């Protein structure tokens, strides 16, 4: 595996520990400030909304300024964690999640672009992307479990700072990461601040032209639905059910929320390797159907059924990067950042809408509609991908 990919994996690991800590602390954040369910959903959803707004500018900026984007990502994530950990009024919590979301958008789009553009290998595209995703999920998992193991009498904002501390060594690795990638621009050459096409990346002879096919549309819809399922069910409904219905304490909530991440991490590389050797579309189709069953079990089942649903949920999350492979397999190398940014808009819209809609429906005792709708959408997309023919 190229050195740049390894360093990108370490960076995304360090920057996602805080992402895992947040859902574990979500019930305490709501109870500590007597925050309503809708306001709690707004705090959780601000992360996705910020990523949604940052995706397009990030993609245009990263086209010629990849290295600079990685530095900005680290700074924005750190600022967001510090702002959120102050534990002030509602607006400061939303601001912290917003800064956090902008930084994460820059980190994800720049990481995916760097892998697809500079570390692309014949037959190993999905494997490299899944290694990047696995590292991020390991960070999420460490944040979840680590938060659950912290002393229970610690305030939630102190626990958040401690759980987010791996970001510090990640920042220290930045000089090595930047040196492992090509320079953003040669000396004396003017580069636009925002651009859709990287003129320094040549399209190989015979490469497929960038186009929007039926498969691309299915891939984008799949990514957005997986993201919605993750944010609405895995990051909002599951921790609230664990605390309120199953009456689990912080460590219990952390362990239950961590089950999908354990399964995700275990299956990411095998699933990516299988997709490279067979059909990415068919593998994604089967996984979406499994995820649909997992969503239904997590949203409606008893504790034991929900645990089994978490296993299937984690299997679905392991396919998180397969839509990215499908979107970019028809792309010219110079337009990877732009297509990835457009894809991330759909994904981050799902991440934003999930907790906001769930919080709105929870206050009206209609939360079951989220589980039914997500499971139905995942099933329909899975069947469509299984029936797809090139």
C-alpha positions as CSV (number, residue, x, y, z in Angstrom):
1,X,0.0,0.0,0.0
2,X,1.4,3.5,-0.9
3,X,2.9,5.5,1.9
4,X,0.5,8.4,1.3
5,X,-2.5,6.0,1.8
6,X,-1.1,4.7,5.1
7,X,-0.6,8.3,6.4
8,X,-4.0,9.3,5.2
9,X,-5.4,6.3,7.1
10,X,-3.6,7.4,10.3
11,X,-4.9,11.0,9.9
12,X,-8.5,10.0,9.3
13,X,-8.3,7.7,12.3
14,X,-7.1,10.4,14.6
15,X,-9.8,12.9,13.4
16,X,-12.8,10.6,13.8
17,X,-12.4,9.6,17.4
18,X,-14.5,12.6,18.4
19,X,-17.2,11.5,15.9
20,X,-17.6,8.2,17.8
21,X,-17.7,10.0,21.2
22,X,-20.6,12.3,20.4
23,X,-23.5,9.7,20.1
24,X,-22.4,8.1,23.4
25,X,-22.7,11.5,25.1
26,X,-25.9,12.5,23.3
27,X,-28.3,11.5,26.1
28,X,-26.2,13.4,28.7
29,X,-26.0,16.5,26.5
30,X,-29.8,16.6,26.3
31,X,-30.3,15.9,30.0
32,X,-27.6,18.4,31.2
33,X,-29.1,21.3,29.3
34,X,-32.7,20.2,29.4
35,X,-32.6,20.3,25.6
36,X,-35.7,19.3,23.7
37,X,-35.6,16.3,21.3
38,X,-35.9,18.6,18.3
39,X,-33.0,20.9,19.5
40,X,-31.0,17.8,20.2
41,X,-31.6,16.6,16.7
42,X,-30.6,20.1,15.4
43,X,-27.2,19.8,17.3
44,X,-26.6,16.4,15.8
45,X,-27.7,17.5,12.4
46,X,-25.5,20.6,12.3
47,X,-22.6,18.3,11.6
48,X,-24.2,16.9,8.4
49,X,-25.5,20.3,7.4
50,X,-22.1,21.9,7.6
51,X,-20.6,19.0,5.6
52,X,-23.4,19.5,3.0
53,X,-22.6,23.2,2.6
54,X,-18.8,22.6,2.5
55,X,-18.7,19.7,0.0
56,X,-18.9,21.7,-3.2
57,X,-16.5,24.5,-2.2
58,X,-14.2,21.8,-0.8
59,X,-14.2,19.8,-4.1
60,X,-13.5,22.9,-6.1
61,X,-10.7,24.0,-3.7
62,X,-9.1,20.6,-3.5
63,X,-8.8,20.3,-7.2
64,X,-5.6,22.4,-7.1
65,X,-5.0,22.7,-3.3
66,X,-5.1,19.2,-1.9
67,X,-2.4,19.7,0.7
68,X,-3.7,23.0,1.9
69,X,-7.2,21.4,2.3
70,X,-5.8,18.7,4.7
71,X,-4.2,21.4,6.9
72,X,-7.5,23.3,7.0
73,X,-9.4,20.2,7.8
74,X,-7.2,19.5,10.9
75,X,-7.6,23.1,12.2
76,X,-11.4,23.2,11.7
77,X,-11.9,19.8,13.5
78,X,-9.8,21.0,16.4
79,X,-11.7,24.3,16.6
80,X,-15.1,22.5,16.5
81,X,-14.2,20.1,19.3
82,X,-13.0,22.9,21.5
83,X,-16.1,25.1,20.8
84,X,-18.4,22.2,21.5
85,X,-16.6,21.1,24.7
86,X,-17.1,24.6,26.3
87,X,-20.7,23.4,26.9
88,X,-22.2,26.8,26.5
89,X,-25.7,27.8,25.1
90,X,-27.4,26.1,22.2
91,X,-25.8,28.3,19.6
92,X,-22.3,27.4,20.7
93,X,-23.0,23.7,20.6
94,X,-24.4,24.1,17.0
95,X,-21.4,26.2,16.1
96,X,-19.0,23.6,17.4
97,X,-20.7,20.9,15.4
98,X,-20.7,23.1,12.3
99,X,-16.9,23.7,12.5
100,X,-16.5,20.0,13.1
101,X,-18.5,19.2,10.0
102,X,-16.6,21.6,7.8
103,X,-13.3,20.0,8.8
104,X,-14.6,16.5,8.3
105,X,-15.9,17.4,4.9
106,X,-12.4,18.7,3.9
107,X,-10.8,15.6,5.4
108,X,-13.0,13.1,3.6
109,X,-13.1,14.7,0.2
110,X,-9.3,15.4,0.2
111,X,-8.6,11.9,1.4
112,X,-10.7,10.2,-1.2
113,X,-9.4,12.5,-3.9
114,X,-5.8,11.7,-3.0
115,X,-6.4,8.0,-3.1
116,X,-8.3,8.0,-6.3
117,X,-6.0,10.5,-8.0
118,X,-2.5,9.5,-6.8
119,X,-2.8,6.0,-5.2
120,X,-5.0,4.4,-7.8
121,X,-3.9,0.8,-8.6
122,X,-5.3,-1.5,-11.2
123,X,-7.8,-3.9,-9.5
124,X,-7.2,-2.4,-6.0
125,X,-9.3,0.7,-6.1
126,X,-12.0,-0.4,-3.8
127,X,-9.5,-2.0,-1.4
128,X,-7.5,1.3,-0.9
129,X,-10.7,3.2,-0.4
130,X,-12.0,0.6,2.1
131,X,-8.7,0.8,4.0
132,X,-9.2,4.6,4.3
133,X,-12.8,4.0,5.5
134,X,-11.7,1.2,7.9
135,X,-9.3,3.6,9.5
136,X,-12.0,6.2,10.0
137,X,-14.3,3.6,11.5
138,X,-11.6,2.4,13.8
139,X,-11.4,6.0,15.0
140,X,-15.1,6.1,15.5
141,X,-15.0,2.8,17.4
142,X,-12.2,4.0,19.7
143,X,-14.1,7.2,20.4
144,X,-17.2,5.2,21.4
145,X,-15.5,2.6,23.5
146,X,-13.1,5.1,25.1
147,X,-15.9,7.4,26.1
148,X,-17.8,4.6,27.7
149,X,-14.7,3.6,29.7
150,X,-14.1,7.1,31.1
151,X,-15.2,7.8,34.7
152,X,-19.0,8.2,34.8
153,X,-18.9,11.2,37.1
154,X,-16.9,13.2,34.5
155,X,-19.0,16.0,32.8
156,X,-19.8,15.2,29.2
157,X,-17.7,18.0,27.8
158,X,-14.6,16.8,29.7
159,X,-15.2,13.3,28.4
160,X,-15.5,14.7,24.8
161,X,-12.1,16.5,25.1
162,X,-10.3,13.4,26.4
163,X,-12.0,11.1,23.8
164,X,-10.9,13.6,21.0
165,X,-7.3,13.7,22.1
166,X,-6.0,11.4,19.4
167,X,-6.4,14.4,17.1
168,X,-3.1,15.8,18.5
169,X,-0.8,13.0,17.2
170,X,-2.7,13.2,13.9
171,X,-1.8,16.9,13.6
172,X,1.8,16.0,14.4
173,X,1.8,13.6,11.4
174,X,0.8,16.3,9.0
175,X,4.3,17.2,7.8
176,X,5.0,13.5,6.9
177,X,1.6,13.3,5.1
178,X,2.1,16.4,3.1
179,X,5.6,15.4,2.0
180,X,4.3,12.0,0.7
181,X,1.9,13.7,-1.8
182,X,2.7,15.8,-4.9
183,X,3.0,19.5,-4.4
184,X,-0.2,21.5,-5.0
185,X,1.5,23.7,-7.6
186,X,4.9,24.1,-9.2
187,X,6.9,27.2,-8.4
188,X,5.8,30.2,-10.3
189,X,2.7,28.6,-11.7
190,X,-0.6,30.3,-11.0
191,X,-3.4,27.9,-9.9
192,X,-7.1,28.9,-9.6
193,X,-8.4,28.9,-6.0
194,X,-11.5,26.9,-7.2
195,X,-11.7,24.7,-10.2
196,X,-13.6,21.7,-11.5
197,X,-10.8,20.1,-13.5
198,X,-7.1,19.5,-12.6
199,X,-5.2,20.3,-15.7
200,X,-2.1,18.7,-14.3
201,X,-3.7,15.3,-14.3
202,X,-3.8,13.8,-17.8
203,X,-6.5,11.5,-18.9
204,X,-5.0,8.2,-20.1
205,X,-5.6,7.1,-23.7
206,X,-8.8,5.1,-23.9
207,X,-10.1,6.2,-20.5
208,X,-13.8,6.5,-20.0
209,X,-15.3,9.9,-20.3
210,X,-17.0,11.4,-17.3
211,X,-20.8,10.9,-17.6
212,X,-23.8,10.3,-15.5
213,X,-25.2,6.8,-16.1
214,X,-27.9,4.9,-14.4
215,X,-25.3,3.1,-12.3
216,X,-23.9,6.5,-11.2
217,X,-27.4,7.6,-10.1
218,X,-27.9,4.3,-8.2
219,X,-24.6,4.7,-6.5
220,X,-25.3,8.3,-5.4
221,X,-28.7,7.3,-4.1
222,X,-27.2,4.3,-2.2
223,X,-24.6,6.5,-0.6
224,X,-27.2,9.0,0.5
225,X,-29.5,6.3,1.9
226,X,-26.7,4.6,3.8
227,X,-25.7,8.0,5.3
228,X,-29.3,8.7,6.3
229,X,-29.6,5.3,7.9
230,X,-26.3,5.8,9.8
231,X,-27.2,9.2,11.2
232,X,-30.9,8.6,11.9
233,X,-30.8,5.1,13.2
234,X,-27.2,4.4,14.2
235,X,-26.3,7.8,15.7
236,X,-29.6,9.0,17.0
237,X,-32.4,6.4,17.4
238,X,-30.0,3.6,18.7
239,X,-28.4,5.6,21.5
240,X,-31.7,7.1,22.6
241,X,-33.4,3.7,22.6
242,X,-30.5,2.3,24.5
243,X,-30.7,4.9,27.2
244,X,-34.5,5.4,27.5
245,X,-36.1,2.1,26.5
246,X,-33.3,-0.4,27.4
247,X,-32.2,1.7,30.4
248,X,-28.5,1.2,29.7
249,X,-25.9,3.5,31.4
250,X,-23.1,5.2,29.5
251,X,-20.9,2.2,29.1
252,X,-23.9,0.1,28.0
253,X,-24.9,2.8,25.4
254,X,-21.3,2.9,24.2
255,X,-21.0,-0.9,23.8
256,X,-24.3,-1.2,21.9
257,X,-23.5,1.7,19.6
258,X,-20.1,0.3,19.0
259,X,-21.4,-3.1,17.8
260,X,-22.0,-1.9,14.2
261,X,-18.5,-0.3,14.1
262,X,-16.8,-3.5,15.3
263,X,-18.6,-5.5,12.5
264,X,-17.8,-2.6,10.0
265,X,-14.1,-2.7,10.8
266,X,-13.9,-6.5,10.5
267,X,-15.6,-6.6,7.1
268,X,-14.3,-3.5,5.3
269,X,-11.2,-5.0,3.8
270,X,-12.7,-8.5,2.9
271,X,-15.7,-6.7,1.4
272,X,-13.5,-4.3,-0.6
273,X,-11.4,-7.2,-1.9
274,X,-14.5,-9.2,-2.9
275,X,-15.9,-6.2,-4.7
276,X,-12.6,-5.8,-6.7
277,X,-12.6,-9.5,-7.7
278,X,-16.4,-9.8,-8.5
279,X,-18.9,-7.0,-9.2
280,X,-19.0,-3.9,-7.0
281,X,-22.6,-3.2,-8.0
282,X,-23.8,-6.7,-7.0
283,X,-21.9,-6.8,-3.8
284,X,-23.4,-3.4,-2.9
285,X,-26.9,-4.6,-3.8
286,X,-26.7,-7.6,-1.4
287,X,-25.2,-5.5,1.4
288,X,-28.0,-2.9,1.1
289,X,-30.6,-5.6,1.6
290,X,-28.8,-6.9,4.7
291,X,-28.6,-3.3,6.0
292,X,-32.4,-2.9,5.4
293,X,-33.1,-5.8,7.7
294,X,-30.6,-4.4,10.3
295,X,-32.3,-1.0,10.3
296,X,-35.7,-2.6,11.0
297,X,-34.3,-4.7,13.8
298,X,-32.5,-1.7,15.4
299,X,-35.5,0.6,15.1
300,X,-38.2,-1.8,16.3
301,X,-36.7,-4.9,18.0
302,X,-36.2,-5.8,21.6
303,X,-32.7,-5.5,23.1
304,X,-31.6,-8.9,21.8
305,X,-33.1,-8.3,18.4
306,X,-31.5,-4.9,18.3
307,X,-28.1,-6.4,19.0
308,X,-28.6,-8.8,16.1
309,X,-29.7,-5.8,14.0
310,X,-26.5,-4.0,15.0
311,X,-24.5,-6.8,13.5
312,X,-26.4,-6.5,10.2
313,X,-26.2,-2.7,10.4
314,X,-22.4,-3.0,10.6
315,X,-22.4,-5.3,7.6
316,X,-24.1,-2.5,5.7
317,X,-21.8,0.2,6.9
318,X,-18.9,-1.9,5.5
319,X,-20.1,-1.0,2.0
320,X,-19.8,2.7,2.7
321,X,-17.1,3.2,0.1
322,X,-18.5,1.0,-2.7
323,X,-20.7,3.8,-4.1
324,X,-17.6,6.0,-4.3
325,X,-15.9,3.4,-6.4
326,X,-18.9,3.2,-8.7
327,X,-19.2,7.0,-9.0
328,X,-15.6,7.4,-9.9
329,X,-15.0,4.4,-12.1
330,X,-16.4,6.4,-15.1
331,X,-14.6,9.6,-14.2
332,X,-11.6,11.2,-15.8
333,X,-8.7,11.5,-13.3
334,X,-8.7,15.3,-13.5
335,X,-12.4,15.5,-12.4
336,X,-12.3,13.1,-9.4
337,X,-12.4,15.9,-6.8
338,X,-15.4,17.5,-8.4
339,X,-17.4,14.2,-8.8
340,X,-16.5,13.2,-5.3
341,X,-17.7,16.5,-4.0
342,X,-21.0,16.1,-5.8
343,X,-21.4,12.6,-4.3
344,X,-20.6,13.9,-0.9
345,X,-23.3,16.5,-1.1
346,X,-25.9,13.7,-1.4
347,X,-24.2,11.7,1.4
348,X,-24.0,14.7,3.8
349,X,-27.6,15.7,3.0
350,X,-28.5,12.3,4.4
351,X,-26.3,12.7,7.4
352,X,-27.9,16.1,8.1
353,X,-31.5,15.1,7.5
354,X,-31.4,11.9,9.6
355,X,-31.2,13.3,13.1
356,X,-33.2,16.4,12.3
357,X,-36.1,14.5,10.9
358,X,-35.8,11.8,13.6
359,X,-35.9,14.5,16.3
360,X,-38.9,16.2,14.7
361,X,-40.9,12.9,14.4
362,X,-39.9,11.7,17.9
363,X,-41.7,14.7,19.4
364,X,-44.8,13.6,17.5
365,X,-44.6,9.9,18.3
366,X,-44.0,9.1,14.6
367,X,-40.4,7.8,14.9
368,X,-41.4,4.4,13.4
369,X,-41.9,6.1,10.0
370,X,-38.1,6.6,9.8
371,X,-37.3,3.0,10.3
372,X,-39.9,1.8,7.8
373,X,-38.9,4.4,5.1
374,X,-35.2,3.7,5.4
375,X,-35.6,-0.1,5.2
376,X,-37.9,0.2,2.2
377,X,-35.5,2.5,0.3
378,X,-32.5,0.3,1.0
379,X,-34.4,-2.7,-0.2
380,X,-35.5,-1.0,-3.4
381,X,-31.9,0.2,-4.2
382,X,-30.5,-3.2,-3.4
383,X,-32.8,-5.0,-5.8
384,X,-32.1,-2.4,-8.5
385,X,-28.4,-2.9,-8.2
386,X,-28.8,-6.7,-8.3
387,X,-30.8,-6.4,-11.5
388,X,-28.4,-3.9,-13.1
389,X,-26.5,-4.9,-16.2
390,X,-23.7,-3.0,-17.8
